[in-house]
Amino acid sequence: MQAAITVTPAQLPEVLLHVAVVRPVFLWGAPGIGKSSLVRAFAESLGLECVTLLGTQLAPEDLIGVPQIVDGRSRFAPPLSIARDGPYCLFLDELNASTAEVQKAFYSLILDRRIGEYELPPGSVVIGAGNRATDNALARPMASALVNRLVHLHLRASADDWLRWASGAGIHPWVLDYLRNRPDHLWTAPPKTEEPFSTPRSWHMLSDALHSYGAGVDDEMLRVLAFGTLTAAHASTFRAFVKTIRNSFGFEAVLKGEAGWPAAPEDRDLLYFLAETFRARLVKELAADKVSASPAAKQLAHRGKALLVELAAISLEVAQIVIASDEDGRPVLPAWFLVEVTRDLPRLVAARA
């Protein structure tokens, strides 16, 4: 299921506060963006215990219960995990990954708030969550009868929200500083092959591993950890970023002329990282219209062309990264800057074409 209307992690608690208390909610989102932790935090904010049921680990009888004879009549005894006396938050995780039989068993629990003779205590909330089929995750079609019993919310990753949380959550400083510079690397779409990919969860895992190793982690082990948790391209640039920290070699020094582009073959990953940082700075600070550009932006454009010449002398390929279009072929940098580059650096543009 896809939707054009999404909510961020910061918006979700207020939406749940008004919706989940009156109707069951289903939270859609890609793997690793924090669905489960957000639901648990919401339950805690209400003072409710969060009881989690994993749809992939359930059979229908785990919900319906097993029959027993009472006074000569059979009745189903609800499972202990569900049959609580006081209100609680029932979190149905991976609901749409469960079998059709398990999904059917959820019908009455979701719509009527009861299973067999057991009824959820007043004040309880029911929240489901799952990945989308487009995320290359385990997901089964959800029957229309179940879809129609839920209010559907679509969660998207937000770098601003995550960084605000991470600042007070003990996330490793290298991870925090890197994502402040490259918030676009917080999350990437799941790949079609079995390989690590960047999500808020995977960055948190990398942070935990870095804390465990401490300041003594060497470059080779840093490479192992980064490539074991992140998208390969992000892992490479993160490793280069750490190298800039350890060697006090940042883009600001290059921009100010205090240092040149690294030219040694063993520093090629660092060169790529600095070039991407250069590109991100141009995208962020150059105005779409030169007339409205600030003096600082015009100065950056002038200095930028000089830096492109120096970079092209080391690697034409890396220099082309700075002015490259996006994946859909659309220019990322302002047209007026690209026109000036075309005029002043024809070799670079010709090679790009």
C-alpha positions as CSV (number, residue, x, y, z in Angstrom):
1,M,0.0,0.0,0.0
2,Q,1.3,3.4,-0.9
3,A,0.0,6.9,0.0
4,A,0.8,10.4,-1.0
5,I,-0.1,11.6,2.5
6,T,2.5,10.7,5.2
7,V,3.3,11.6,8.7
8,T,6.7,12.1,10.4
9,P,7.7,10.5,13.7
10,A,7.2,13.9,15.4
11,Q,3.7,14.2,14.1
12,L,2.7,10.6,14.9
13,P,2.1,10.8,18.7
14,E,-0.6,13.6,18.3
15,V,-2.3,11.7,15.5
16,L,-2.4,8.5,17.6
17,L,-3.6,10.4,20.6
18,H,-6.7,11.5,18.7
19,V,-7.3,8.5,16.5
20,A,-6.0,5.4,18.2
21,V,-8.0,6.0,21.4
22,V,-11.3,5.7,19.3
23,R,-10.4,3.5,16.4
24,P,-7.8,0.9,15.6
25,V,-4.9,2.2,13.6
26,F,-2.5,0.5,11.1
27,L,0.9,2.1,10.7
28,W,2.7,1.5,7.3
29,G,6.3,2.2,6.8
30,A,9.6,0.9,5.5
31,P,11.8,-1.4,7.6
32,G,14.0,0.3,10.2
33,I,12.3,3.7,10.4
34,G,11.1,3.2,14.0
35,K,7.5,2.0,13.8
36,S,7.8,-0.3,16.8
37,S,9.7,2.1,19.1
38,L,7.2,4.9,18.3
39,V,4.2,2.7,19.3
40,R,5.9,1.6,22.5
41,A,6.8,5.3,23.3
42,F,3.2,6.3,22.6
43,A,1.8,3.6,25.0
44,E,4.3,4.7,27.7
45,S,3.1,8.3,27.3
46,L,-0.4,7.1,28.1
47,G,0.8,5.0,31.0
48,L,-0.3,1.8,29.3
49,E,1.6,-1.4,29.1
50,C,2.5,-2.3,25.5
51,V,1.7,-5.9,24.6
52,T,3.3,-6.9,21.3
53,L,2.1,-9.8,19.2
54,L,4.2,-10.6,16.1
55,G,1.9,-11.7,13.3
56,T,4.6,-13.9,11.7
57,Q,5.0,-15.9,14.9
58,L,1.3,-16.6,15.5
59,A,-1.2,-19.3,14.7
60,P,-5.0,-18.6,14.9
61,E,-5.3,-20.5,18.2
62,D,-2.8,-18.1,19.7
63,L,-5.5,-15.5,19.5
64,I,-8.7,-17.4,19.7
65,G,-7.4,-19.6,22.5
66,V,-8.0,-23.2,23.1
67,P,-11.4,-24.8,24.1
68,Q,-12.0,-26.0,27.6
69,I,-15.1,-27.5,29.4
70,V,-16.8,-25.4,32.0
71,D,-20.0,-26.6,33.6
72,G,-20.5,-29.1,30.8
73,R,-20.1,-26.5,28.1
74,S,-17.1,-25.7,25.9
75,R,-15.6,-22.2,25.8
76,F,-12.4,-20.8,24.4
77,A,-9.9,-19.6,27.0
78,P,-8.2,-16.4,25.7
79,P,-4.4,-16.5,25.9
80,L,-2.7,-14.9,28.9
81,S,-0.9,-12.3,26.7
82,I,-4.2,-10.8,25.7
83,A,-6.5,-11.5,28.6
84,R,-5.6,-8.5,30.9
85,D,-7.8,-7.0,33.6
86,G,-6.7,-3.4,33.0
87,P,-6.4,-1.3,29.9
88,Y,-3.3,-1.7,27.7
89,C,-1.9,-1.1,24.2
90,L,-2.2,-4.1,22.0
91,F,0.4,-3.8,19.3
92,L,0.0,-6.1,16.3
93,D,3.4,-5.9,14.7
94,E,4.0,-7.4,11.3
95,L,0.2,-7.9,11.0
96,N,0.2,-7.9,7.2
97,A,3.0,-10.5,7.2
98,S,0.8,-13.0,9.0
99,T,-1.2,-15.7,7.2
100,A,-4.7,-15.2,6.0
101,E,-6.0,-17.4,8.8
102,V,-4.3,-15.3,11.5
103,Q,-5.5,-12.1,9.8
104,K,-9.1,-13.4,10.0
105,A,-8.6,-14.2,13.7
106,F,-7.8,-10.5,14.2
107,Y,-11.1,-9.3,12.7
108,S,-13.2,-9.3,15.8
109,L,-10.4,-8.2,18.0
110,I,-9.8,-5.2,15.8
111,L,-13.4,-4.2,15.0
112,D,-15.3,-5.4,18.1
113,R,-12.4,-5.3,20.5
114,R,-13.1,-8.8,21.6
115,I,-12.0,-12.3,21.0
116,G,-14.4,-15.1,21.9
117,E,-15.9,-14.1,25.3
118,Y,-13.0,-11.9,26.2
119,E,-13.4,-8.1,25.6
120,L,-10.6,-5.6,25.8
121,P,-10.8,-3.5,28.9
122,P,-12.1,0.1,28.4
123,G,-9.3,2.5,27.7
124,S,-7.3,-0.1,25.7
125,V,-5.9,0.9,22.2
126,V,-5.2,-1.4,19.2
127,I,-2.4,-0.5,16.8
128,G,-1.1,-2.6,14.0
129,A,2.1,-2.1,11.9
130,G,3.8,-3.6,8.9
131,N,6.0,-3.0,5.9
132,R,4.8,-2.4,2.3
133,A,5.3,-5.0,-0.4
134,T,7.4,-2.4,-2.3
135,D,9.9,-2.5,0.5
136,N,11.0,-6.0,-0.5
137,A,9.9,-7.1,3.0
138,L,7.7,-10.0,3.9
139,A,4.2,-8.8,3.3
140,R,1.0,-10.5,2.3
141,P,-2.1,-9.0,0.8
142,M,-4.4,-7.7,3.4
143,A,-8.1,-8.7,2.9
144,S,-10.4,-5.8,2.1
145,A,-12.5,-6.6,5.2
146,L,-9.4,-6.1,7.4
147,V,-8.3,-3.0,5.5
148,N,-11.7,-1.4,6.1
149,R,-11.5,-2.0,9.8
150,L,-8.4,0.2,10.3
151,V,-7.4,3.8,10.0
152,H,-4.2,3.8,7.9
153,L,-1.2,6.0,8.6
154,H,1.9,6.1,6.5
155,L,5.1,6.9,8.3
156,R,8.1,8.5,6.5
157,A,11.6,8.9,7.9
158,S,12.6,12.4,9.0
159,A,16.2,13.4,9.5
160,D,15.2,16.4,11.6
161,D,13.1,14.3,13.9
162,W,15.7,11.6,14.2
163,L,18.5,14.0,14.9
164,R,16.5,15.7,17.6
165,W,15.9,12.3,19.3
166,A,19.5,11.1,18.7
167,S,21.0,14.2,20.3
168,G,19.7,13.1,23.7
169,A,19.8,9.3,23.2
170,G,23.6,8.8,23.4
171,I,24.1,8.2,19.6
172,H,27.8,8.2,18.8
173,P,29.2,11.7,17.9
174,W,30.6,10.5,14.6
175,V,27.1,9.3,13.5
176,L,25.4,12.5,14.7
177,D,27.9,14.8,13.0
178,Y,27.8,12.8,9.8
179,L,24.0,12.9,9.5
180,R,23.9,16.5,10.3
181,N,26.0,17.1,7.2
182,R,24.3,14.4,5.1
183,P,20.7,14.0,6.4
184,D,19.8,12.5,3.0
185,H,21.8,9.4,4.1
186,L,19.6,8.6,7.0
187,W,17.4,6.3,5.0
188,T,17.4,4.6,1.6
189,A,14.9,2.4,-0.1
190,P,15.5,-1.3,0.6
191,P,17.5,-2.9,-2.2
192,K,16.3,-5.8,-4.3
193,T,19.3,-7.9,-3.2
194,E,20.3,-9.2,0.2
195,E,22.6,-6.5,1.4
196,P,22.7,-3.9,4.2
197,F,21.0,-0.6,3.7
198,S,20.8,2.6,5.6
199,T,17.9,3.2,8.0
200,P,17.5,5.0,11.4
201,R,17.8,1.5,12.9
202,S,21.0,0.6,11.1
203,W,22.6,4.0,12.0
204,H,21.7,3.2,15.6
205,M,23.3,-0.2,15.3
206,L,26.5,1.3,13.9
207,S,26.5,3.8,16.8
208,D,26.2,1.0,19.4
209,A,29.1,-0.9,17.7
210,L,31.3,2.2,17.7
211,H,30.5,2.8,21.4
212,S,31.4,-0.8,22.1
213,Y,34.8,-0.5,20.4
214,G,35.6,2.9,21.8
215,A,38.0,5.5,20.4
216,G,40.6,2.8,19.6
217,V,38.6,1.4,16.6
218,D,41.0,1.3,13.6
219,D,40.2,2.1,10.0
220,E,39.9,-1.5,8.9
221,M,37.4,-2.3,11.7
222,L,35.5,0.9,11.0
223,R,35.2,-0.3,7.4
224,V,33.8,-3.7,8.6
225,L,31.2,-2.0,10.8
226,A,30.1,0.6,8.3
227,F,29.8,-1.8,5.4
228,G,28.0,-4.3,7.7
229,T,25.2,-1.9,8.6
230,L,24.8,0.8,5.9
231,T,24.3,1.2,2.2
232,A,27.7,0.6,0.5
233,A,27.9,4.2,-0.8
234,H,27.0,5.6,2.6
235,A,29.5,3.4,4.4
236,S,32.3,4.6,2.1
237,T,31.5,8.3,2.7
238,F,31.1,7.7,6.4
239,R,34.5,6.1,6.6
240,A,35.9,9.1,4.7
241,F,34.2,11.5,7.1
242,V,35.8,9.8,10.1
243,K,39.1,10.1,8.3
244,T,38.6,13.9,8.0
245,I,37.9,14.1,11.7
246,R,41.0,12.1,12.7
247,N,43.2,14.1,10.4
248,S,41.6,17.5,10.9
249,F,41.1,17.6,7.1
250,G,37.7,19.1,6.3
251,F,36.0,20.7,3.4
252,E,36.1,24.1,5.1
253,A,39.9,24.0,4.9
254,V,39.7,23.3,1.1
255,L,37.1,26.0,0.6
256,K,39.2,28.6,2.4
257,G,42.4,27.6,0.5
258,E,44.1,26.3,3.7
259,A,44.4,22.9,2.2
260,G,44.2,21.3,-1.3
261,W,42.2,18.4,-2.6
262,P,43.7,15.1,-1.4
263,A,45.5,13.7,-4.4
264,A,47.1,10.4,-3.1
265,P,45.6,7.2,-4.4
266,E,45.0,5.9,-0.9
267,D,42.8,9.0,-0.2
268,R,40.4,8.5,-3.1
269,D,37.6,7.8,-0.7
270,L,38.3,11.0,1.1
271,L,38.3,12.9,-2.2
272,Y,34.9,11.4,-3.1
273,F,33.5,12.5,0.3
274,L,34.9,16.0,0.0
275,A,33.5,16.3,-3.5
276,E,30.0,15.2,-2.3
277,T,30.3,17.7,0.6
278,F,31.2,20.4,-2.0
279,R,28.2,19.5,-4.1
280,A,25.8,19.6,-1.1
281,R,27.1,23.0,-0.1
282,L,26.5,24.4,-3.6
283,V,23.0,22.9,-3.7
284,K,22.2,24.4,-0.3
285,E,23.6,27.9,-0.7
286,L,23.3,28.8,-4.3
287,A,20.1,30.6,-5.1
288,A,18.0,29.5,-8.1
289,D,18.2,33.0,-9.5
290,K,21.6,34.7,-9.7
291,V,19.9,38.2,-9.3
292,S,18.6,37.2,-5.9
293,A,21.8,35.5,-4.8
294,S,23.5,36.9,-1.8
295,P,27.1,38.3,-2.0
296,A,28.2,35.2,0.0
297,A,26.5,32.9,-2.5
298,K,28.1,34.7,-5.5
299,Q,31.5,34.4,-3.7
300,L,30.9,30.7,-3.2
301,A,30.0,30.3,-6.9
302,H,33.3,32.1,-7.9
303,R,35.4,30.1,-5.5
304,G,33.5,26.9,-6.6
305,K,34.6,27.2,-10.2
306,A,38.2,27.5,-9.1
307,L,37.8,24.5,-6.9
308,L,36.3,22.5,-9.8
309,V,39.3,23.3,-12.0
310,E,41.6,22.0,-9.2
311,L,39.5,19.0,-8.7
312,A,39.3,18.1,-12.4
313,A,43.1,18.2,-12.5
314,I,43.2,15.4,-10.0
315,S,40.1,13.4,-11.2
316,L,37.8,14.5,-13.9
317,E,35.4,11.7,-12.8
318,V,35.1,13.1,-9.3
319,A,34.7,16.7,-10.5
320,Q,31.8,15.5,-12.6
321,I,30.1,14.3,-9.5
322,V,29.8,17.8,-8.3
323,I,27.8,19.1,-11.2
324,A,25.9,15.8,-12.1
325,S,22.2,15.7,-12.5
326,D,19.9,13.7,-10.3
327,E,18.8,10.1,-11.0
328,D,16.0,11.3,-13.2
329,G,18.4,13.5,-15.3
330,R,17.2,16.8,-13.8
331,P,19.9,19.4,-12.9
332,V,20.5,19.8,-9.2
333,L,22.6,23.0,-9.3
334,P,21.1,26.3,-10.4
335,A,21.0,26.9,-14.2
336,W,22.9,30.1,-14.0
337,F,25.8,28.4,-12.2
338,L,25.9,25.5,-14.7
339,V,25.9,28.1,-17.6
340,E,29.0,29.7,-16.1
341,V,30.6,26.4,-15.6
342,T,29.8,25.5,-19.2
343,R,31.4,28.8,-20.3
344,D,34.5,28.7,-18.1
345,L,35.1,24.9,-17.8
346,P,34.2,23.5,-21.2
347,R,36.5,20.5,-20.7
348,L,34.6,19.4,-17.6
349,V,31.2,19.8,-19.2
350,A,32.2,18.1,-22.5
351,A,33.5,15.1,-20.5
352,R,30.2,15.1,-18.5
353,A,28.2,15.0,-21.8
